[in-house]
Amino acid sequence: MENLRPKIGVGVIVIKNSQVLMGQRKNSHGAGSWSFPGGHLEYRETLAGCASREVKEETGLEIANVRLATVTNDIFEAEQKHYVTLYLLADYTGGAPTVREPEKCTGWQWFDWHALPKPLFLPVQNLLKTGFKPF
């Protein structure tokens, strides 16, 4: 247990017309819950590069103006996992959201910030507890 370290997760809050993009997770921790596109920060990758890569891989969308929003500390007790999640804001610039990793996500939808779907992925729950608002 001494050598365990938190992993760095990246959640990308893609904004289009005052709505945010969320997908329902499957086959991973948090299956059935809703989260933003994202994944793991890779070795030597910039935050903006990670955000653009993950959003493109998962949704096919193009984004711009990637900026750091906030951070959460997320401990998944049942799964014995620990993540530090970096939240990035990004502006939608093109494309239609499509499921490009069907083994990981059931579908993508746009939501109003004050009407997010349930249940929410633990890091998103923790984000909301901070009072964070993207706009």
C-alpha positions in Angstrom: 0.0 0.0 0.0 2.9 2.4 0.6 3.7 2.7 -3.1 0.2 3.6 -4.2 -0.2 7.0 -5.6 -3.2 8.9 -6.9 -3.7 9.0 -10.6 -4.3 12.3 -12.5 -7.7 12.4 -14.2 -8.9 15.1 -16.5 -12.5 16.2 -16.9 -13.3 18.5 -19.8 -16.3 20.7 -19.4 -17.2 21.5 -23.0 -19.4 24.5 -23.3 -21.9 25.2 -26.2 -24.7 27.8 -26.0 -24.6 27.8 -22.1 -24.8 24.0 -22.0 -22.3 21.3 -21.1 -21.6 17.9 -22.6 -22.0 14.8 -20.5 -21.9 11.1 -21.2 -23.1 8.0 -19.3 -20.2 5.8 -18.3 -20.1 2.0 -18.7 -17.6 -0.9 -18.0 -15.5 1.1 -15.5 -15.7 2.6 -12.0 -18.7 4.8 -11.9 -20.6 2.7 -14.5 -24.1 4.1 -15.1 -23.2 7.6 -13.8 -22.8 10.7 -15.9 -19.6 12.6 -16.4 -17.8 15.0 -18.7 -15.5 13.7 -21.4 -12.0 13.1 -20.2 -9.5 10.5 -19.1 -5.9 10.2 -17.8 -3.2 12.8 -18.3 -0.4 11.0 -20.2 3.3 11.4 -19.5 4.7 14.7 -20.9 1.3 15.8 -22.2 0.0 19.4 -21.8 -3.3 19.9 -20.2 -4.8 21.5 -23.3 -3.4 18.7 -25.4 -4.9 16.1 -23.1 -8.3 17.8 -23.2 -8.3 18.1 -27.0 -7.2 14.4 -27.4 -9.7 13.0 -25.0 -12.6 15.0 -26.3 -11.8 14.0 -29.9 -11.2 10.3 -29.0 -14.5 10.1 -27.1 -16.9 12.4 -28.9 -15.4 13.5 -32.2 -15.9 17.2 -31.2 -13.4 20.0 -31.8 -12.7 22.4 -28.9 -10.7 25.5 -28.3 -9.8 28.0 -25.6 -8.9 25.2 -23.1 -8.3 26.6 -19.6 -7.9 25.2 -16.1 -11.0 25.6 -14.0 -10.5 23.7 -10.7 -9.4 20.5 -9.0 -11.1 17.8 -6.9 -9.6 15.0 -4.8 -11.6 11.9 -5.5 -11.4 8.7 -3.4 -13.4 5.7 -4.7 -13.5 3.6 -1.5 -15.3 0.5 -3.0 -12.9 0.4 -6.0 -9.8 1.2 -4.0 -8.9 4.0 -6.4 -7.8 7.6 -5.8 -7.7 10.3 -8.4 -6.9 14.0 -8.4 -9.2 15.3 -11.1 -8.2 18.4 -13.1 -11.2 20.2 -14.5 -10.7 22.1 -17.7 -13.2 24.4 -19.5 -13.3 24.3 -23.3 -15.4 26.0 -25.9 -17.1 23.9 -28.5 -16.0 24.7 -32.0 -17.4 22.0 -34.2 -18.8 18.5 -34.8 -21.7 16.5 -33.6 -21.1 14.4 -30.4 -20.9 10.7 -31.4 -20.0 7.7 -29.3 -16.5 6.8 -30.5 -15.7 4.4 -27.6 -18.9 2.4 -27.2 -17.3 0.1 -24.7 -16.9 3.1 -22.3 -20.0 5.3 -23.0 -23.7 4.9 -23.8 -24.1 8.3 -25.4 -23.4 12.1 -25.2 -26.0 14.8 -24.5 -26.0 18.6 -23.8 -27.3 19.7 -20.5 -28.1 23.0 -18.7 -25.7 23.4 -15.7 -28.7 23.6 -13.3 -30.3 20.5 -14.8 -27.5 17.9 -14.9 -28.5 14.2 -15.2 -28.4 11.7 -12.3 -26.6 9.8 -11.0 -23.4 11.8 -11.3 -19.9 10.4 -11.3 -18.2 10.8 -8.0 -15.7 13.5 -9.2 -18.6 15.5 -10.6 -20.5 15.2 -7.3 -17.3 16.5 -5.6 -17.0 19.3 -8.1 -20.6 20.5 -7.4 -20.0 20.4 -3.7 -17.4 23.1 -4.1 -20.0 25.5 -5.6 -18.1 25.6 -8.9 -20.0 27.2 -11.8 -18.6 27.2 -15.4 -20.2 30.4 -16.5 
